[in-house]
Amino acid sequence: MGEMADKAAGAVSGARQWRRLMRLAELGAIPGDGVNRACLTDLDRQARRLLAGWATEAGVSVSVDEAANLWLRRPGQDEAAAPVLTGSHMDSQPNGGRFDGIYGVVAGLEALAALHDAGIVTHRPIEVVAWTNEEGGRFAPGCMGSMAWSGHSPLTTWSEVRDAEGIRFADALAEHLRAEATLPRRPLGPIGGPMGSPPHAYVEAHIEQGPLLEAAGRPIGVVTGIQGSRWFSVTITGDTAHAGTAPLALRRDAVQDMLRAITALNALTADPDDVLRFTVGRVTVAPNTSNTVAGQASFSIDLRHPDRAVLLAIGDAIAPTIRAALRTCDATVQETFHALPAVFDARVVAAVERAAAADGQGHMRLASGAFHDAQFLVPVCPTGMIFVPCRHGISHNPAEYATPEHLEAGTRVLARTLLDLAA
């Protein structure tokens, strides 16, 4: 196995991988080397067609499921054996970078291409998946494709979710599937093995999106798990009034009550150890004019913590904390996303660690602060992730950058890990 793994890793072409990443970055390119490629758009479809063409060159078959997850399959010696999966996503944030998500998809394909070039046939099939709408930039929440595939939530859960232009997710998905009608359709769900058994394992390669690997000078992160996330949408409702004539004592000012609510939430989520993450990232005000008292104010909440008990307790306290802080207005609080902390399988973590050591790559164990599609594979099959450094830990930003050398190192470790798991 050691000699075969060396051969597979040696066949990884960092130059080919970089060319493909840069070609994909042209689709949705924005100033500053950024990318805006939303899911289920024509740009998304162009990227997927490029990927499918490259897959065909490597002897890999292409199919799509009901959630528009795109699948690339390399056969194994035993086609009835449960496959090993790898992959990530192809959509970006509106002001995103060139590596978030797409690296994991291209790395998966490069690992398969390396096996192809090295003439290695694995016992189990290996599949690369590009999950639909991981970012949630166009349709919220993110990870719809992996949630629907894993059984976390039915696909119809998000049918009525609309983007900024009012387009329903169900309609965008239907249009997308019509555009890819020539691709073979596979059932939605973990049916890769005999009698619908789940995959043998899943490994996702990704940029770290944080500063730890760069600070430690390690090219490989062996990811042990993902902290949990809870998202909320809050609407404060008061009354619109004239800014010059309405006495302060009689106003139902939604903005002022929103500020009181956020102040109370800051107190609720204060953490002297700086482990908890609390973010208000989006605020909208109506009617949003300078001389009118706002009758409505809405804001988002992103709450994250690696401890299940803390995440549940703080998340459950959000709505009562908001309502207690209001003076004159009313509030509606809706939870839009809920993912408990995920702990990765010890066998997959160990396989990644072995692969990094065998390839001579400095590595360290760490947890992921960002959520990923891998989070929703944990209940389905043994799961793990491989991180590579990104410059200054910057992500979701055009300045996001990873070196060709680090990306190649991550893919060499991925190829070794896949070969280990698929043997």
N, C-alpha and C positions, 0 to 999 in steps of 0.2 A: 504493500500500500504506500509506503514511504516514497519509493521510486516513482510510482504512478502519480502521486500527489505532486512531487517535484516537477514532473513532466507537465502536468496540468497548469501549475502555477507559472512555469517557464513559458508556456504558450500564451499567457495573458499579454495582450498588446496594449500598453498604456497609451501609445500614440493613436491607435485605432479608437480606443475608448474616448480619448480627448476630442478627436475629430467629430465623433458622433455627438458628444455633449455640446460642442460648439455649434454644430449644424442644427441641433434641436433648439439651442438658445436663440437662433435667428427667428424662430416662429413665436411671435409675440414680443420681440425685442423692444425695450424701452430705454430711454437715455440712462447712461451710467452703467451699462452692461447688465441691466436688469431684464426681467421677463414678466410679462402679464399674459398668461395663457390659461384662461378659465376653462373649467370642465365643460364638456358637451357643447363646445363651440367649433367653428370650422378650423380654427388654429389647433385645437385639441385633436381633431380628426386628421389634420395634416401630419401632426407629430406621430400619431398612431400608425398612419400609413408608412411613414419612414421606418418606424420600428419594425413593422410587419415585413417590409422588404428586406431589411437586414437579417431578420430571423430566418427568412426563406433561404438566404445565401448560406446560412449556417446549418441547413438541414432541419430546421425547427418548424413545426406546424403551428398555425395560428387559429384561434377561435375566440368567441365572445359569448358572455352569458347575459341573462336578462337585465342585470344591473349595469351592463356595458363594461364590466371588468374584462380586460383584454388578457388572453392567455397564450403563452408560447410554450410548447411542449416538445421536449427532446425525449425520444423513447428510450426505455431501458431494456435489459435482457429479459426481464419479467414484466410484461406490460400489465399484468394483473396486480402487481405490487403497488401499494400505496406510494404516491410520488413524494419527493422532497420539493418544497416550494421555496421560492425566493421572489423578491420584487419590492415595489413601493408604488409611487404615484407619479403622474405626469402633469397634473395641474399645478398652478402656481398661485401665490398671493397676487393681488392686483399690482403691488409694488415689490414683486419678489425678485429672487436671484436665479442663477443658472444651474444650481446644484441640488437644492432642496427637493427631495422626492425623486426627481428624474435620474439622479445618480444611481439610486438603488435599482431602477429598472434597467438602465444601460449596463450597470455592473453585472446584473443577472444575465443579460444577453451576452456580455463579454465572457463571462465564466462558461456559458454553453458553447460559445464560439471557440474558446480555448480547448475545451474537451473535444470538440469537433476537429480542430486543427491537430491535436495531439493523437487523434485516433482512439480515444478512450470511450468505451461503452460501459455505463454504470449498470449495476444490477437493477436499481429502481429508476423509473422515469424521473426527470427533473423538469419542473415547470416554473416559468417566470410569469408573474401576474402584475399588471398595471391596474391598481385599484381606482375606482371611479370616485372623484370628488373627495379627496382626503382633506384638502385645505378648507373647504367650506367658504371660499371667497366669493363664489357666485350664489350658491345655495347652502344655507346653514341648516344643520351643523355639518361638520366635516366627517370623513370616514364613512360616508353612506354606503359605498361599494363593499367595504369589508364588513360593516355591520350587517348588511343584508345577506351577504354570502355566509357569514358565520352563524346566522340565526339570532343575533343579538336583537334585531328589529326587523319586521317585515318591510319589504321594499315600498309598499304602499303607505308606510308611515309618513313619507315626505312628499306624497303626490301633490299636495296643495301648497307646498313651500314655493315662494316666488322670488325671483331675482330682482335687481333694482329696476328693471324695465317691466316688471309685472308678469314675466313668463313663468308658467308653472314648471316645476321640476319634472312632473310626469310628461308634459308636452315636449320639453327639451330632450328627455330621455328617449321618447318615441321617435322624434326626428333623427336623433343620433343613430339609433338602431336601424332605422330605414336606410340611412346613409351607409351603414356597414352590413347591409343585408346579404352581400356576397360572401361574407365570412361564415364559416360553420358556427352554428349556435350550440352551446353546451348548457346543460341545466345549471341553475343557480344553487350553489351549496357545496359542502365538503364531501364530494362523492368520488374522489380520485381513486380509491382502492376497490377491492372486491366487495360486492353487495353494498356499495355506498359507504364504505369505511372512510374515516377521515384521513388526511395526509399524514405521512410519516413524520414530517417536521416542517417548520417554516423558519427561514432566516432572512432578515431584512438588513441590507446595507444602507447607510445614511450618513450625511454629514452630522457632526455632533450638535450644531446650533447652540453651542456654548463654548466657554473658554478653557475647560479643564485639560483637554488633551494638549492643546497648544502650550499652556502654562507648564505642563509636566514634560513636554518634549517627547510625547509618545505618539506614534502614528496610528495606533490601533486602540479603540475602546471596546472592551468586552462588556456588553450591556447586560446588567443583571435584572432590570425591570423598568417600569414606567410609572411615574406618579399619577395619581388619580385626578380627574377633572370634573368640575360641575359648572355648567354655564347657565346663566339666567338672563331673562329679558324683563326689564322693569319699566312700567309706564306710570308716571305721576300725573294725575288729572286734577286741574283746578278750573279757573274761569279766566277767559280773556278779558282784559280791561284796558282803558286808556291810561297811558303812563303819566299823563299830566293831570288827570282829574280824579283818579281812583285813590282814596286815602289808603295808606299802608295798612292801617288796622283793619280795613274791610277787604283787603285783597285775598284771593286764593291763588297765590303765585306759585306755579309749578316749578320754576327754576329754583326759587329759594327753598322750597321743600325738598327738591332733589339734592341740593347742597347739604341740607341737614341730614338726609338719608345717607349720602356718601360719607359724611363725617362720622356718622354712627357706625357705618360698616368698616371704616378705617380703624375705629376703636375695637370693634369685634374681631377683626382679623390681625390685630397687632401681634407680632411674634418676635420676641427678643433674640431667638436663634436664627431668624431670617430664613426659615425653611418654607413657610407658607407663602403662596403666591396669590395676590388679590389684585385684579386689574379691572378698571373701567375703561374700556377701549373705544366705545362708540357712544356718542351723545347726539340726540336730535331734539330740537325745540320747535314748537308751533305756537303761534304763526311765524316766529323767527323774524320779527321786525324790531327795529331799535326803539320805537316809541309805543310799544304795546306790551302789557303784562302777559307773560306766557301762560296759556291755558293748558298746555301739555308739555311734558318733558319725558323723554325716554332714554334709557341707558342700558348698556350691556354689563354683565359681570362674568369674569373668568376667574374661577377659584380652583387652585391646585394644591395638592399635598400628597406626600408618599404614604402617609398613614391613613388607613381606611377609617378608623374611628374618628380621627380629627376631621377628615374630609366630610364625613356624614354629619358630625355634630355642628360644625361651622355652617355647612350648607343648609341644614335644617333650620338654623337660627337666622338666616338671611331675611326671609319674609317678615317674621315678627319684629326684627330689628328695624327694618325700613318703616313699618307701620307705626311703631312706637316713636319714631323720630319726626313724623309728619305733624305739622301744626294745623293746617287748614285744608289740605288736599287729600285725595284718595289715591291708593296705589293698587296696581295689579302686578303680581310677580309670577312669572312663568319659567319653569326650568326647561331649557331647550336641549341640554346635553348632559349625560351622566355616565361617567366611566370610572369604575373603581380602580385603585392601584393594581398594577399587574406585576407578578413575579415570574421571571422567565425560568424555563425548565433547566435544571442543573446539568442535564446531559448535553443540551445544546450549548449552554454557556461553556462547558468544559470542551466541547468540540471546537468552538471558536478560539478558545485559549490555546488548545493544542495546535491549531492551524497557525496562529500568530507566532507561537514559539518555533514551530517547524520552519516557518518562512523567515525566521530571524528578525521579526518585527517587534520593537518595543511596544508593550501593551499594558493596560491597566483596566481594572474593573470599575464601572461607574453606572449610575442609574440615569435614566433619561428624564429631563425636566419637561420636554415637549411630548405630546401624545403622538402616536403613529398607528398605522393600520395594524401593526404587530400586536397592539393591545387587545384587539378583538379576535386574534388567532389563539390566544392563550387558553381559552376554554375548549378549543377544538383539537389542538395538537401541540406537541412540544415546540416551543417557540424561543427565538433569541434574536439579537441584533448585533451588528458590527458598526461601530462609529469610526469615522476619520475626522481629523481636525478641520475646522474652518477658521479663517483668519479673524482674530480678535473676537471669536465667538459670534460674529454678526450673521444673522439670517433674517428671512422675510424682508429683505432690503437689497437694492441693486448692488450694494457693496459686498454682498455675500461672495466668498471666494474660498476655494480649496485648490491646492496645488496638484498638478498632474501626477506628481510622485506619490503624494498621499492617496490619491484616488486609485492609482495602480496598486499600491500596497493593500488597500482595502479589498480590491477585487481579487488579488492573489490569495488573500486570506479567505475570501468568500469561496473561491474555486476549491480550495483545499477542504473547507468545511462541507461544501455540498458533496464533494467526492467521498468524504468520510461518512456522511449521513446516508448517501445513496448507495454505499457499498453493501 
